[in-house]
Amino acid sequence: MKILFSRFFEGGAYPSVTEDRPCLLGEARVDGGGFLRILETHLGLTGRYPPPAVRAAALVPLLEKQKGFWSASVREAPLQVAARLLAWREELAMQGWTGQGASPRLKELAAVTADFPQAFPGPSDRLRAVLEALPDHAVPFTEVELFGRRESLPLLWRCLLDTLRAKGVTITAGTYPKVAGRGDLKACLDRPFAPKGDGTLQLLRSPGPMDAAEQVAAWLAALGDDLEGTVIIGADAILDEALHRFHLPTLGAAGEPSDNSLLQILPLLVECAWQPPDPGKVLELLSLPVTPVPPFLAASLADCLSTWPAVGSDLWNSTLADRLATLSEKDDRERLKERLEAIFASPVKRGSAYPAAELQNRLLLLESWAHGRSRNVEDPTDWHVLFQQCENFRRLIEVSGKRGFPEQLLRRLLEQAAEDLPVASRRPSCAGLTYIGHPGALLGPARRTVWWNFTTAAVAIPRVFPVSPGERRFLRNVGVELPEAGALLEAEAVAWRLPFTQTTETLILVSPQTGPAGGESFPHPFWDEILASVPRKPALACLTVPGILSKQALKTVRKKVEALPAKRLDWSLPRQATLPERTESPTSIDTLIRCPFRYVVQYAGRTWPGRTAALPAEETLLGDLVHFLVAEFLKSGKRTRKKEDWEALARQLFDEQAPRLAAPFFLPGGEIWRTKAQQALAVALKAIGSLRQELEGFETVHLEEEIAGKAFGGAFAGTPDVALDQPPAIIDLKWGGQSSRSQSLRRGTATQLASYAFLLKQARRLEELPPAAYLILQTGRVLTNVPEAFPGAICLEGPSLEATWKGLEKAVGERRGKIGNRLVQALGTPEEPPPPTEDQLDEAGMLHLHPRCEWCAFGRLCGLAYGG
């Protein structure tokens, strides 16, 4: 067996086969990790080695216990400090350090990690174990071909190569063939370099990575079937998706960890235990494609959060009970109920330490569900990654030795549990194109090379132990030679040259002007070496291109462009179409007058705009909360006269009800909205108190009770916020909009008040419409055009509610007359005459309402959204 060894071979190497060797047998191309695993397997040293995150977490208790140069930092960022110390220790150990100390820092580092390798070995410890076992065992290979300079390897690796040579293994230096390049590609490494712009060397500076991927894919597609010898360096999922769109072989480039939605479940389950639970995190859990909450229940609970964003509201509890009741099997119902109670229980108070026992319970819950769920899937790969994440997190909890975790530390542990997990590829790896992870893996001639992400951001800057001159002298005396960062980069630069020396026809360097996140991006540092060899800098312009230059014509496909729908006023109903009978409401009648097209589509056609799961905006939630709490107060029948009592009642009502309805106001950062809600509630209750003092009949109130009647030739019903009996009156609670409500009363367009008043007149068999008013909760103001009915209210002179109702009847009759003749009009579309710009009641008593197209979701149906 022959080993080809380089630290750049992690993502494969090219070429894998050659003309004289069409297949590989008895040959392995490995990086350091792969080489070490081969030796460990042969020597019987295999085991489950802890990932770096677990090693760091295990070191934290030792760092907190022992004082050292890390003590001040470890209190702020324990895991990061532990990881950095282990990296320094690993760097020293790879160069032969065994704990010798000449300075306080080295002594302290040696002391805190003295017994650590036995339980949590790192790569250097594993390599030492191999070196100790190797003399007594045969070697499973006969030759090692090393690519890269031997001097650039750490001391332990050089010792390993010497040991293998002593056991008869042939150690040779890998060589690269001489390649006959051409044009700019051949001359670019010479000094001086005078570029010709012949297309053999191109720096692609497209606006962004998406455009760059399209350019590369289009260029490759223009080559047709002639893709042999084409190498892609450092590809990612963005390029893979572009290759797929152009029907080219995909590379199997790894995606992002977030592509596996199963890995989001554990962090969200942990979040659900905080009191109060963050409704945003709960909504994320309910919205995942696969979640411990069944889909039939998750969608309903997500709808609850869009109304009242809190776990445990009355709406949440009733919805949960109703949906569980639909399960016919009692055992299934009880099992699911038990699981949901465990998920949405919130025993951990925010600001306190998160108990390790609660974390273990949630891990068991997730693993139990996942084991049952994964049995029914064809490809369980993503589920295996989930189980590995859970195992990593469990080990992190256990090795930390803590009984409770602060929130920030817990979040870091969850992040580390998902680090270094295998990431599935979005697309399969197909034959036709060759993918390698690093330019140092280009071992032989390639016809065309695309160096994807030829940017500074793709360069890993080596971090070395910050050794002082005195420490360096001491370490050198004991045989530990620490490399300088510059020397490490110099060895890396040797590998950067390979695409330029091993490509025969075309080298495309892909360096978009912006990165995936939108930030400015710059070319790879090796481009500076090319720049330095060009005496006339303007000549470089021919190498930098916004689109790939190609001798082959890029394939273009002309697609038929359909004309956008033009906005249209008049629409015709089919002859056989009839509008179904329905109970109208003030809202539906308002829609009919504003836009018959929307009315027919929405109510007759039963077409509703799409919706996504989302929490209400803070301002909306504030208004809904105060509205609800005022109604609850009215139902309670409490009353008082003193200002101090109103404020006390407001605080009491808020403290009892608000946490169950508006959890965002009780999360960190929600203090300002909580204060606004308390103040607004006090203002609203004070206004209610004033009304009670002025209106004796206020004692007999009907809150949010539907009133049914007859109007417009059919059933008509509405639900006013407050309906009084003696004397009869309507009060409509509104959070804000005092200016617009005032205008509606002045202009006689308060259709909602008129509708409620008409229904109350029918229900109570009154001779005339009862008075009505708006109560603006935000300001505590009462607005009406009947001042004698509401003493202390703001009186707004304008048409009576009776006139408004008659105008409403006329407008409905006119709209229904046209619909009866199969004519449906989208009243926001005509330019001549333009739609009304504001609501108004004209001199003839006809009501005209603005169509409010900005609030309509059907603009793509009537054509208004396209502006044509």
FENNOR-V713741 format. One line per field, one symbol per residue. ss: DSSP state (h for helix, s for strand, l for the rest). psi: psi as a letter, one per 30 degrees, with the letter a starting at -180 (. if undefined). A space follows every 50 residues. Layout:
ss=???
psi=???
//
This chain:
ss=lsssslllhhhllsllllllllllllsssslhhhhhhhhhhhhlllllll lhhhhhhhhhhhhhhlllllhhhhlllhhhhhhhhhhhhhhhhhllllll lllhhhhhhhhhlllhhhhlllhhhhhhhhhhhhllllllllsssslllh hhllhhhhhhhhhhhhlllsssslllllllllhhhhhlllllllllllll ssssllllhhhhhhhhhhhhhhlllllllsssslllhhhhhhhhhlllll sllsllhhhlllhhhhhhhhhllsslllhhhhhhhhhlllllllhhhhhh hhhhhhhllllllhhhhhhhhhhhlllllhhhhhhhhhhhhhhhlllssl lllsshhhhhhhhhhhhhhhhhhhllllllhhhhhhhhhhhhhhhhhhhh lllsslhhhhhhhhhhhlllllllslllsllllsssllhhhslllsssss slllshhhllllllllllhhhhhhhhhlllllllhhhhhhhhhhhhlhhh hlsssssssslllslllllsllsllhhhhhhhllllhhhhhhlsslllll lllllllllllllllllllssslllllllllllslhhhhhhhhhlhhhhh hhhhlllllllllllllhhhhhhhhhhhhhhhhhhhllllllhhhhhhhh hhhhhhhhhhllhhhhllllhhhhhhhhhhhhhhhhhhhhhhhhlhhhhl sssllssssssllssssssllsssllllsssssslllhhhhhhhhhhlll hhhhhhhhhhhhhhllllllssssssllllssssllhhhllllsslllll hhhhhhhhhhhhhhhhhhhhllsssllllllllllllllsslllllssll llhhhlllhhhhlhhhll
psi=kkkjkkfggegllkkellefiflkkhkkjlaeeeeeeeeeeefgglljkk leeeeeeffeeeefekkaffeeeffeieeeeeeeeeeeeeeeefggkggk kfleeeeeeeefgegefefikaeeeeeeeeeefefgllkglfkkjkklke ffkleeeeeeeeeeefggkkjlkklklkkjalbeeeffflklkjkfhgff kkjjileleeeeeeeeeeeeeffbgifkgkkkkhlafeeeeeeefghlkl fgkkaleffjffffeeeeeeeffkjlkjfeeeeeeffkeklfjkefeeee eeeeffejikkgleeeeeeeeeeeffkekeeeeeeeeeeeeeegkifjkk flkjkeeeeeeeeeeeeeeeeeeffgkejgeeeeeeeeeeeeeeeeeeff gkflkleeeeeeeeefffkgkkkkkelljllekkklfkffgjflkkekkj jkhileffkjkkklkikleeeeeeeefggjjklleeeeeeeefeeffefe fgkedkjjjjilflaffflkkllkfffeeeefgjejeffffffjkfkkkk fkkkkkjjkkjkkkkkkkekkkklefkkkkkljlleeeeeeeeejeeeee eeeefhkkklllkklkleeeeeeeeeeeeeeeeeefglllfkeeeeeeee eeeeeeeeffeieffglkfgeeeeeeeeeeeeeeeeeeeeeeefjefffj ljkhkkkkaklhgakklljlekklejlklkkjkkeaheeeeeeeeefhgi eeeeeeeeeeeeefhlflkllllkjjeefgkkklgieffikfljkjkall feeeeeeeeeeeeeefeeefggkkkjffekejkllkflkljlfggkkkkk fhffgkggffeffeffg.
//
